[in-house]
Amino acid sequence: MRATVERREALRLLKIEHQAVADLTAALSAEEMTRRDTIRHGLYADQECSFKDLLAHLICYEAYTLEAIAHWRRGKKHWIFDAVCDPRQSRRIHYGGIAERAPSSLEEQLAEYQRVSGELESAVASLSDADWQAALPPRFGASSDLGGLIETVMVSPPRPMYRHLPVHVPDARRYIKSLR
């Protein structure tokens, strides 16, 4: 898959995403963020996720994207590119990202989200447009460019371009109201 948006647009949308998460975390209390079964959209039917769980989910995909960019810089393909295209592996990634961070405190998870989101913005900003659009070597197994591979991880349908939060919290005001 080739990138469907330019690098600058991807970065702009990522910043909007990160600001939306920051705004929502600023509006919620610790109790509201850790209350079970408050996320109603975009999850598997058996999940009863809190906002803290959602943060773990968001961190997971951004952290894998960072790892994938680091692998690309070394000329290697990260396993995440193929995994997100397989429904079973995608499900494992989804649940695993939440389970892996479950023991973390809310404060630790908020700090990790800030760190990872900042690192991802920096990583995308550090890429040149030529990097973003350059065809990948055949060993990557797909006719793609780096931007396209990043979109494979960050923008898998039904997510809007570089916006993951709206899949799970389509209306922040309505979500906040539902908690109060």
N, C-alpha and C positions, 0 to 999 in steps of 0.2 A: 504494500500500500504506500502510495506517495502522500506526502503531507498535503492536507487540504487547506491549511492556513499557513501564512508566513510566520516566521519566528517572532517577529515583533508583535503580531496579533496574538499568538499563543501566550507570550509573556504578559500582554495587556489583560487577557482573559484570566490568566493565573492570578494576577494581582487583584482583580475583581473578586475572584473566588476566595482568596486568602483574606481580603478585607471583609467579605460577607461572613466568613467563619469568625473572625475577630469581633465583628459587631455582635454576632449572636452570642458568643461566649461572654462578652461584656454585659449583655442584657440578662443572662441567666445566673441564678444562684448555684452554689455547689450542689445543693439538694436537687434542684431541677435538672442539673446536668447528669446526676447519677441515678435519678429515678428510672426504674426499669420500665420497659415497654412503652416508651413515648415516641419512638420513631415508627411511623406507620407506612412509609413509602419506600419502594425500591429494595426491599429486603426479602430474603426467603421466608416463606410462610411460617416456619417454625421458630423464627427469631423474635425475641422480646427485648430489643435493644434500647439502651439509654443513649443520651447524647454523648456521654463518655465513650460508649461502644462505637458510636458513629465516628467520633474523632479517631479512634484506633483504626477503623476501616479507611478513613481518608488518609491517615498517615501511611498505612500499608502501601497503597498505590503510589503515593508520592515517593516513599523510600525506595520502592522497587524501580521507579523511574530514575531516581538518582543513581542507583547501582547500575542500571542499564547504560546510562550515559558514561559512567566511569569505565564500564566494560568496553563500550564503543571506542573510547579514547585509547584503549590498549589494543584495539583491533579484534576484540572478542565479542561474541554474541551472548547476551544474558538469557538464561532459560525462561525468563518471564515473558518474552515475546511469543514464544510458542504456547506457553502455559495459558495465557489469557484467551487464546483461541480455542481451547479445549474446555467444554462445559464442566467436566468433572474436576479438572485442575483449577478452573476459575472458582468453582465452589470451595475447593480446599483453600485457595488463596483468600477468599472472602472470609471464611470462618477462621482461618489461621491468623489473619491480621488482628482480628478481635481477640482471639484466645491468647495470643502471644502477649498482648498488652493488658490483659485483664488484671494481672497482679499489680500493675502500676497504679499509683495514686492519681487522683484527678490532676493535682498540681504537676506531677511528673509528665502526665500525658499532654497537658496544655503546653508545657515547656518543650516537649518533643515535637508537637505540632508546629510551634513557632520556629524551632530550629530547622526541621525538615522543610517546611514551606519556604523559609528564607534561603536555605541551601538550594532548593529547586529553582527558585527565581534567579539566583546567582548563576547556577549552572546553565540555564537557558539563555540568560543574558550574555554569558561568556562565549556562547557558540556564535560563529559567524553565520551569515546567511548562506554562504557556500557550504559550510558544515551541514546546516539544516537540510539543504537540498541535494547534497552530493549522493549519487547512487552508491548503494552499499555493495561490498564485495559479494560474489556469488556464494561464499561460505555462509552468509547470513540466511540463505535459502529462500529469499523472496525478492521480488522486484520492488525495492523500496528505497527510501532515503531515511536519514535519521529522524527527521520530523514525522515521517509516517510511522516509524517504529514507536516513537514516543506517543503518538496518537493511539496506537494499538493498545497501549497500557492505560493511558490517561483518559481516553475518550471513547471507550467501548460503548456501543449502543446499550441502553437508551440515553446515555449521558450527553448533555449539550457540550459543545466545544470547551474543553478545559474547565468546565463547571460541574463538579461532582456533587456539591452540597444540594443544589436544587432537585436532584433526583430523590433525595431523602427528606429534605425539608423544602417543599415547593414554595411555601409562603412563611417567611420567618415570623411575621406578626401573628399570623394565625397559630403557628406552633407555640409561640410564647403564651398567647391567650389560652391555649389548650392546657397549659401547665398550671395556670393560676385560677 
